[in-house]
Amino acid sequence: MERVLAPSPPPWRPPAVLYDLEPKSTQGDALLYVFQPADDNRKGEVVIELDFSTRLRGKRITSNAVRTAGYVEPRNLRDRRYALLDGGVENE
């Protein structure tokens, strides 16, 4: 019987995950991981570009890459350009 290792659950689950329907700062598809900073009414966001392609030491590589991070007003995350995949972006 072959033993298969299951991936361990992530140590942290973001309160919301959004899909950017109209990425402006990336080459292609992007996910936004949204979190609540401790001392701020704004939301924190980390933008992950999916299938980011670049050259490294003369070879083309493709991976998921963190493209940008920062703070954003919660109302901006409710824009129609974002599709909510998990969680919610309401102010807590």
N, C-alpha and C positions, 0 to 999 in steps of 0.2 A: 504494500500500500504506500503510495507516494504521499509525503507530508507536504502540505502547502501552508505557507505562512501568510496569515491575513495581515493587512496593514494595521498598525495601531491607530487608534483614534487621535485626531489632532489635539494638542495640549490646550488649544484655545479656539473657540468658535466665534467668528465675528457676528455681531448682532444683525448684520444685513450683508447680502451679496447681490450686486447689481450687474447687469450686462449692458454695456454701452452700445446702443443701436447706431450711433453716429460718432464713432471715435474721431477726434480731431488731432490729438497729439500722439497718435500711434499709427503704425503701418496697417494694422488690421484689427481683429477682434480684441476686445478688452473687457476684463472683469474689474469691478470695484469692490474691495473689501472695506466695509464701513465699521467704525468702532466709536465708542463714546469716550473722549478724554476725561480724565478725573476732574479737572478744574476749568472746564470750558463748556459753554452752551452749544458750540458748534460741534459738528461731527468730524472725526478724522477719517481720511480715505487713503487707501493704497491702491494704485492702478497697476494691474498685471496685464501686460500685453501677451496674448496667446500666439504661439508659433512665431515668435520674433526671430528674424533671420539676420545674421551678420557674419562677417569674416573674422576669423581668429587664427593668427599664424598661418595665413594663406589657405585655410580651409573654411568652407561655409558650414556654419552650425545653426541649428534651429532649436529654440527652447522657449519656455515661458519666462518672461522677464519683468521685474519691477521697473516701471517706467517713471513714475512720479508718486509723490505722497504729499499730503498737506491737510489743511482744515477747510471745511466748507459748511455753509449754512444748510440746515436740514431741508429747507424748502427747495434748494437747488437740486437735491437728490430725488425729489418727486417730479422732476421734469419728464416730459414724454420721451425724451431721448434715452431714458434708462428703463430697462425691464427688471423688475424685482424678481430675483430667483429664490431668495431665502430670507427670512426675517422681516424686519421692518425698519423704516427710517424716521419714525415719529420722534419728536423731542421727548426725552424722559424727564 
